[in-house]
Every structure is written in structure tokens, then in C-alpha cells.
Amino acid sequence: MQDKRSDDETGTGEYRSDTVGESVFVTGSAGTGKTILVHHIIKLLNKIHGPSHVFVTASTGVAACALEGQTLHSFAGVGLAAADSKTLPNRILLDERAYKRWNRVKALVIDEISMVQAEFFDKLEYIARETRDDEHASKNMVWGGIQLVVSGDFFQLPPILDKQKLKGGKEFAFEADCWNSSFNMQVELRKIFRQSDGQLIKLLQGIRRGECDPEDLKLIEQCSLETEPDSFMVRFYPMNKDVNRVNDKQMVSLGEQTVEYLAIDSGEDPWKKQLKQGTAPNTLEVCVGARVMLS
């Protein structure tokens, strides 16, 4: 769908009439505008195919909610897809709603592809070819003729899987047998809009690629404190359990009575159900003097 170039530094997403209907993989580091571009593509797909024929999905519930879509597993109707490829299409045939989705879809958007396993990606492609009626697509066409718009950054979160059950050593979606044949073009967005400091951008890109540069290390050391920081300074932790431990300790230190608020979620499924998969807790405890950060 995007102009046929190996990379795009504009971040604007230009389109040509002769690329309508083609499948594309869009990647790039954080801050390059992948999400904005995907939103723009979804609007165009809705105009081209009609909203009822465009399905927006993501590998996680949080990412799906951000796009007002559903999880990829929910769309596929195969649960955890633990069965072999030849068995899964039969499961679709027994699920009327899933069967209708597979035959109605003309364009399928998949966001946060880095968390999709290679085996699952291959299974979905096989399901698409075997499940779709001849009037919608030919079994000889990759993905049964469905137009794919896939986005994500493979330097970010990897798939969650059992290493012992990993087949053929394939982990990421780009290792799937059908990966290259699934796309007419693969595009990398390179211009970063989120930050403007060239030195910071270079540092972040080095961390992303796992590269150790003496200049970057020196910059980090210059920003480091030699003394213990104030206890009220905002800290970042990789694990939720560490965040909860520090927050609880700070709350107790205030010596105030805490008040608990219970979340009330409204709306329809699958979006309401996907909220439970998110990072926001169902309960929130605060007290006088507690600092609250909104993001």
C-alpha cells in the first residue's frame, strides 16, 4: 500500500493507486510513527473495502484496545492454537462466527507482530487458505487472498513460548515459512519524531540494537547520581512486583489512612474483556500526600 521503497523517512505514508490491495509489513524503532501510520492505513482500508471487511487485531489486548480492535487469537477463533495446522480449519468450520469472519475479511491488520510466534503465523496463513470459500479466494493464493497490513518492531517484546516446545528453532514471525511470500513490500520507518536530541537518539538506538558505545556509556555516567536519590524521585522498574513493592513502602511511610477505589468498566466485548489483560489494576489505593502519575 505504501510507495515501494526500502525505507520511508517522511513518516507520512504516501499511497499510490497501483499498490492498493497489496500486503505490507511496516517496522521501525519507537517514535518513528508506526502507530500513526497504521491508523491512517486503517481509515483508507475502510474506504476501500468497507468497515465490515476490515479486521483490526493485535497480539495483545492492550495493543488491540489502542487500535479499537481485537486480539489476533480472538479474531482467528482458534483459542491458543495448540492443535496442528490441519486440525484448526475444522475447528473454524464448527464456529459459525469465526467462519464468517474468515470469509468476510478482505484486509487484516496485525499490530505488535513481535509477540506473534512463527508457528502461529504459519497456522493462520494455512487456515486462511483452507477456510475461505472459493468465491472469496483461491486456495492457491497466499493467505487466501487476504490483504495483510502488519506492523511492529522485532527489537521489542518477543513471543511468550516454551523453549522446549519450540519447533525447528523458529521463534519470531519473520522466521515463519510463509513470511516473505505474505508481503508485496516490507517498509522500515527511520526518521524519529519522538525525540529531537541527536545524541539521545543515538544512545537509544544503540540500546535498541544491543550495541555498546564508549561515548554513550559516558553520557549515561554523566547523568548518573553519585548519591542516593530522594525517596520521592520517580523510579522505573522492569517488573510490576518491584513497582508494587516500592509504591506500598512509600504509601506506608506517609502514615495516612488509605482509600481504595474500585474500577468500573463499561462497554461491550471484546474490548471490555481485553481491559482485564491490560496493565491498569482493578483497584487503586491512595492517601493524602500520595503522588499520582497519569500516562
Number of C-alpha atoms within 10 A of each C-alpha: 24 23 16 16 10 10 17 20 12 14 18 14 18 12 14 10 9 10 15 14 19 18 23 22 24 23 23 21 21 21 14 22 21 23 18 12 17 21 13 13 18 20 13 16 24 15 11 15 14 13 17 12 17 23 22 22 26 29 21 20 24 21 19 23 20 13 17 13 22 26 22 25 18 16 20 20 20 19 13 10 17 10 12 11 17 12 12 22 23 14 18 21 13 10 13 11 12 19 20 14 19 25 19 17 20 24 26 22 24 25 29 22 28 21 22 24 23 24 21 20 20 19 20 20 20 20 24 25 22 21 21 24 16 12 7 15 20 16 17 10 14 18 23 24 22 26 24 21 24 22 25 22 19 18 14 14 13 17 17 10 12 7 10 7 8 13 10 7 11 15 22 19 22 17 16 18 15 18 15 13 12 23 17 16 19 18 18 20 23 18 16 18 12 11 13 9 9 10 13 14 14 14 19 17 14 14 13 13 10 10 12 11 12 9 12 18 11 11 13 12 11 10 8 10 8 8 6 6 11 7 9 9 7 9 9 9 10 7 8 10 10 12 13 12 10 13 14 12 10 15 19 12 9 13 11 13 11 15 10 10 11 10 11 7 11 9 8 8 10 17 19 14 15 18 18 14 12 13 9 11 11 12 10 12 13 15 15 12 10 15 12 6 6 3 2
